[in-house]
């Protein structure tokens, strides 16, 4: 669980880092059978967003991750 929290925190920090891009969408895909993770970062117009998505056979779908701004 500790590595999962670190990986998720890194993905959210990468999306919120001000010098990288104007707006990013970070999607963390998780395989529910093996708990393997894949992080995809898209440079998309609009605000910074982060989502945690479970791959099929799960039916949970994607859930937004709250981003905190500030230093």
N, CA and C atoms as an extended XYZ file, in Angstrom:
213
Properties=species:S:1:pos:R:3:atomname:S:1:resname:S:1:resid:I:1 pbc="F F F"
N         0.820       -1.194        0.000 N   UNK     1
C         0.000        0.000        0.000 CA  UNK     1
C         0.863        1.257        0.000 C   UNK     1
N         2.051        1.166        0.611 N   UNK     2
C         2.906        2.343        0.673 CA  UNK     2
C         3.362        2.761       -0.723 C   UNK     2
N         3.709        1.771       -1.577 N   UNK     3
C         4.145        2.086       -2.940 CA  UNK     3
C         2.989        2.608       -3.776 C   UNK     3
N         1.796        2.119       -3.514 N   UNK     4
C         0.633        2.595       -4.235 CA  UNK     4
C         0.393        4.075       -3.932 C   UNK     4
N         0.501        4.453       -2.673 N   UNK     5
C         0.309        5.847       -2.289 CA  UNK     5
C         1.404        6.728       -2.873 C   UNK     5
N         2.631        6.239       -2.901 N   UNK     6
C         3.732        7.027       -3.472 CA  UNK     6
C         3.542        7.238       -4.969 C   UNK     6
N         3.160        6.181       -5.666 N   UNK     7
C         2.953        6.288       -7.112 CA  UNK     7
C         1.810        7.225       -7.447 C   UNK     7
N         0.733        7.146       -6.686 N   UNK     8
C        -0.406        8.023       -6.905 CA  UNK     8
C        -0.051        9.464       -6.579 C   UNK     8
N         0.700        9.675       -5.501 N   UNK     9
C         1.127       11.030       -5.142 CA  UNK     9
C         2.055       11.603       -6.203 C   UNK     9
N         2.928       10.766       -6.773 N   UNK    10
C         3.821       11.236       -7.829 CA  UNK    10
C         3.032       11.645       -9.069 C   UNK    10
N         2.031       10.857       -9.432 N   UNK    11
C         1.221       11.181      -10.614 CA  UNK    11
C         0.461       12.480      -10.427 C   UNK    11
N        -0.099       12.684       -9.243 N   UNK    12
C        -0.832       13.924       -8.974 CA  UNK    12
C         0.124       15.110       -8.919 C   UNK    12
N         1.311       14.913       -8.336 N   UNK    13
C         2.292       15.999       -8.283 CA  UNK    13
C         2.773       16.362       -9.679 C   UNK    13
N         2.916       15.373      -10.547 N   UNK    14
C         3.344       15.647      -11.920 CA  UNK    14
C         2.300       16.474      -12.653 C   UNK    14
N         1.041       16.241      -12.366 N   UNK    15
C        -0.024       17.007      -13.014 CA  UNK    15
C        -0.093       18.423      -12.470 C   UNK    15
N         0.234       18.596      -11.202 N   UNK    16
C         0.105       19.898      -10.576 CA  UNK    16
C         1.381       20.738      -10.673 C   UNK    16
N         2.470       20.182      -11.171 N   UNK    17
C         3.735       20.910      -11.261 CA  UNK    17
C         3.589       22.063      -12.251 C   UNK    17
N         3.864       23.302      -11.839 N   UNK    18
C         3.557       24.450      -12.687 CA  UNK    18
C         4.438       24.597      -13.924 C   UNK    18
N         5.638       24.058      -13.941 N   UNK    19
C         6.529       24.297      -15.064 CA  UNK    19
C         6.394       23.277      -16.183 C   UNK    19
N         5.580       22.252      -16.010 N   UNK    20
C         5.509       21.197      -17.014 CA  UNK    20
C         4.652       21.595      -18.215 C   UNK    20
N         3.401       21.858      -18.022 N   UNK    21
C         2.508       22.182      -19.125 CA  UNK    21
C         1.370       23.049      -18.605 C   UNK    21
N         0.643       23.616      -19.530 N   UNK    22
C        -0.471       24.465      -19.127 CA  UNK    22
C        -1.554       23.651      -18.425 C   UNK    22
N        -1.918       22.530      -18.997 N   UNK    23
C        -2.951       21.691      -18.391 CA  UNK    23
C        -2.649       20.237      -18.713 C   UNK    23
N        -2.804       19.395      -17.725 N   UNK    24
C        -2.547       17.977      -17.907 CA  UNK    24
C        -3.725       17.180      -17.371 C   UNK    24
N        -3.930       16.045      -17.961 N   UNK    25
C        -4.868       15.065      -17.443 CA  UNK    25
C        -4.068       13.814      -17.137 C   UNK    25
N        -4.054       13.418      -15.869 N   UNK    26
C        -3.330       12.227      -15.431 CA  UNK    26
C        -4.363       11.145      -15.163 C   UNK    26
N        -4.172       10.001      -15.805 N   UNK    27
C        -5.078        8.874      -15.594 CA  UNK    27
C        -4.251        7.705      -15.077 C   UNK    27
N        -4.636        7.182      -13.936 N   UNK    28
C        -3.963        6.022      -13.339 CA  UNK    28
C        -4.878        4.825      -13.556 C   UNK    28
N        -4.460        3.914      -14.448 N   UNK    29
C        -5.220        2.704      -14.721 CA  UNK    29
C        -4.736        1.603      -13.790 C   UNK    29
N        -5.672        0.888      -13.165 N   UNK    30
C        -5.336       -0.200      -12.254 CA  UNK    30
C        -6.035       -1.471      -12.702 C   UNK    30
N        -5.270       -2.544      -12.808 N   UNK    31
C        -5.837       -3.848      -13.111 CA  UNK    31
C        -6.334       -4.434      -11.797 C   UNK    31
N        -7.643       -4.690      -11.640 N   UNK    32
C        -8.161       -5.152      -10.352 CA  UNK    32
C        -7.715       -6.569       -9.981 C   UNK    32
N        -7.270       -7.352      -10.959 N   UNK    33
C        -6.852       -8.718      -10.678 CA  UNK    33
C        -5.428       -8.777      -10.134 C   UNK    33
N        -4.530       -7.955      -10.682 N   UNK    34
C        -3.124       -7.998      -10.285 CA  UNK    34
C        -2.671       -6.744       -9.546 C   UNK    34
N        -3.510       -5.713       -9.512 N   UNK    35
C        -3.203       -4.406       -8.924 CA  UNK    35
C        -2.012       -3.733       -9.613 C   UNK    35
N        -1.747       -4.127      -10.843 N   UNK    36
C        -0.711       -3.475      -11.640 CA  UNK    36
C        -1.236       -2.118      -12.090 C   UNK    36
N        -0.352       -1.113      -12.099 N   UNK    37
C        -0.761        0.250      -12.444 CA  UNK    37
C        -0.052        0.747      -13.688 C   UNK    37
N        -0.756        1.577      -14.429 N   UNK    38
C        -0.188        2.246      -15.594 CA  UNK    38
C        -0.641        3.697      -15.524 C   UNK    38
N         0.315        4.629      -15.602 N   UNK    39
C         0.014        6.050      -15.514 CA  UNK    39
C         0.146        6.660      -16.903 C   UNK    39
N        -0.898        7.366      -17.338 N   UNK    40
C        -0.916        8.033      -18.636 CA  UNK    40
C        -1.128        9.514      -18.393 C   UNK    40
N        -0.263       10.339      -18.986 N   UNK    41
C        -0.379       11.798      -18.849 CA  UNK    41
C        -0.691       12.371      -20.222 C   UNK    41
N        -1.801       13.093      -20.326 N   UNK    42
C        -2.220       13.717      -21.571 CA  UNK    42
C        -2.172       15.225      -21.415 C   UNK    42
N        -1.635       15.897      -22.424 N   UNK    43
C        -1.655       17.356      -22.447 CA  UNK    43
C        -2.947       17.768      -23.136 C   UNK    43
N        -3.922       18.167      -22.349 N   UNK    44
C        -5.248       18.470      -22.882 CA  UNK    44
C        -5.653       19.894      -22.494 C   UNK    44
N        -6.471       20.534      -23.305 N   UNK    45
C        -6.951       21.870      -22.929 CA  UNK    45
C        -7.881       21.777      -21.720 C   UNK    45
N        -7.893       22.827      -20.951 N   UNK    46
C        -8.751       22.850      -19.769 CA  UNK    46
C        -7.929       22.772      -18.497 C   UNK    46
N        -8.593       22.598      -17.381 N   UNK    47
C        -7.893       22.564      -16.089 CA  UNK    47
C        -7.140       21.255      -15.886 C   UNK    47
N        -6.217       21.257      -14.923 N   UNK    48
C        -5.514       20.027      -14.543 CA  UNK    48
C        -6.504       19.064      -13.902 C   UNK    48
N        -6.411       17.809      -14.303 N   UNK    49
C        -7.313       16.796      -13.752 CA  UNK    49
C        -6.538       15.511      -13.511 C   UNK    49
N        -7.025       14.712      -12.575 N   UNK    50
C        -6.441       13.398      -12.303 CA  UNK    50
C        -7.586       12.420      -12.045 C   UNK    50
N        -7.468       11.224      -12.628 N   UNK    51
C        -8.481       10.197      -12.471 CA  UNK    51
C        -7.817        8.872      -12.112 C   UNK    51
N        -8.533        8.076      -11.330 N   UNK    52
C        -8.100        6.715      -11.004 CA  UNK    52
C        -9.141        5.789      -11.609 C   UNK    52
N        -8.722        4.962      -12.577 N   UNK    53
C        -9.647        4.099      -13.311 CA  UNK    53
C        -9.287        2.634      -13.110 C   UNK    53
N       -10.307        1.819      -12.924 N   UNK    54
C       -10.121        0.373      -12.841 CA  UNK    54
C       -10.469       -0.223      -14.194 C   UNK    54
N        -9.608       -1.107      -14.678 N   UNK    55
C        -9.829       -1.775      -15.955 CA  UNK    55
C       -10.862       -2.886      -15.790 C   UNK    55
N       -11.484       -3.336      -16.896 N   UNK    56
C       -12.421       -4.464      -16.802 CA  UNK    56
C       -11.705       -5.701      -16.276 C   UNK    56
N       -12.318       -6.546      -15.552 N   UNK    57
C       -13.735       -6.819      -15.392 CA  UNK    57
C       -14.407       -5.987      -14.307 C   UNK    57
N       -13.732       -5.041      -13.738 N   UNK    58
C       -14.326       -4.189      -12.712 CA  UNK    58
C       -15.371       -3.278      -13.348 C   UNK    58
N       -16.407       -2.947      -12.605 N   UNK    59
C       -17.429       -2.043      -13.125 CA  UNK    59
C       -17.474       -0.737      -12.337 C   UNK    59
N       -16.397       -0.431      -11.621 N   UNK    60
C       -16.339        0.799      -10.825 CA  UNK    60
C       -16.201        2.022      -11.718 C   UNK    60
N       -15.400        1.903      -12.786 N   UNK    61
C       -15.200        3.040      -13.678 CA  UNK    61
C       -14.088        3.948      -13.183 C   UNK    61
N       -14.177        5.218      -13.540 N   UNK    62
C       -13.150        6.202      -13.175 CA  UNK    62
C       -13.659        7.113      -12.076 C   UNK    62
N       -12.753        7.421      -11.159 N   UNK    63
C       -13.090        8.321      -10.066 CA  UNK    63
C       -12.097        9.472      -10.072 C   UNK    63
N       -12.580       10.720       -9.950 N   UNK    64
C       -11.656       11.855       -9.940 CA  UNK    64
C       -10.826       11.893       -8.663 C   UNK    64
N        -9.608       12.383       -8.794 N   UNK    65
C        -8.701       12.572       -7.660 CA  UNK    65
C        -8.607       14.064       -7.414 C   UNK    65
N        -8.805       14.492       -6.196 N   UNK    66
C        -8.753       15.914       -5.866 CA  UNK    66
C        -7.304       16.410       -5.925 C   UNK    66
N        -7.099       17.506       -6.639 N   UNK    67
C        -5.780       18.120       -6.732 CA  UNK    67
C        -5.724       19.320       -5.811 C   UNK    67
N        -4.633       19.426       -5.069 N   UNK    68
C        -4.448       20.588       -4.190 CA  UNK    68
C        -3.461       21.536       -4.831 C   UNK    68
N        -3.787       22.782       -4.856 N   UNK    69
C        -2.913       23.802       -5.404 CA  UNK    69
C        -2.298       24.573       -4.236 C   UNK    69
N        -1.067       24.964       -4.419 N   UNK    70
C        -0.413       25.743       -3.374 CA  UNK    70
C         0.924       25.123       -3.003 C   UNK    70
N         1.690       25.908       -2.312 N   UNK    71
C         3.015       25.441       -1.918 CA  UNK    71
C         3.213       25.633       -0.452 C   UNK    71
